[in-house]
Amino acid sequence: MTEHHKEWTVRSAYTGEDESELLEVLRKGDEAAFARLVTRYSGSLLRIALAYVPNHAAAEEVVQETWLAVLEGIQRFEGRSSFKTWLFKILVNRAKTRGERERRYVEFSSIAGESADSEEPMVDPAQFDHAGRWITQPRSWDEVTPERLLLSKESRALIDQAIASLPAVQRQVITLRDIEGCSSQEVCNILNVSETNQRVLLHRARTKVRRAIESQLGSSLIDG
């Protein structure tokens, strides 16, 4: 802990897994509660940071900055969103700043249509209804990456490699949705994008990862 936070207690009053209880004891200065949060979320924060910055060292620094911001801001957290959404948004804001400084980040607003992604056709807006929902649902992502495939280290490595090769914004969305398990609304809140844009970016990311897997493993393994 930093000198600023040395008044925090060593023994924890927290014994359960309920996040609201955890946050309550955290506000009271429970150092062990903070350690539980670090253990729970640091891996996720590092993965998201890597979608913005060029290397692990930079990502780790962003994660450390995020946890310092949590310590400084926890008393002001009002719970209008989930702690997870609040935490990830802090991380994304800092990762954006670091990425921009290193000329590695492209603003969402400049690629709303991703016209630079010329090798892939645009998703036709007619595929969505007035509320931004698919009119005809695309093929299920779960069918393409079944658990038996993910259990293979070689297959998981292919998936990770495919995700790492995606354009930054697609990588950010698929990381939040399919790796970190965020809902579409959480992703929209964290990244400040519209529901329609989030759906299009996720669809493109999943399609590219699917193609990469199929090209490496063969469609018979994917379908069989």
Secondary structure, DSSP 8 states (H G I E B T S, - for coil): --GGGTTSBSS----S--HHHHHHHHHTTBHHHHHHHHHHHHHHHHHHHTTTSSSHHHHHHHHHHHHHHHHHHGGG---SS-HHHHHHHHHHHHHHHHHHHTT----GGGGSS-TT-TTS----GGGB-TTS-BSS----HHHHS-HHHHTSHHHHHHHHHHHHTS-HHHHHHHIIIIIS---HHHHHHHHT--HHHHHHHHHHHHHHHHHHHHHHH-HHHHH-
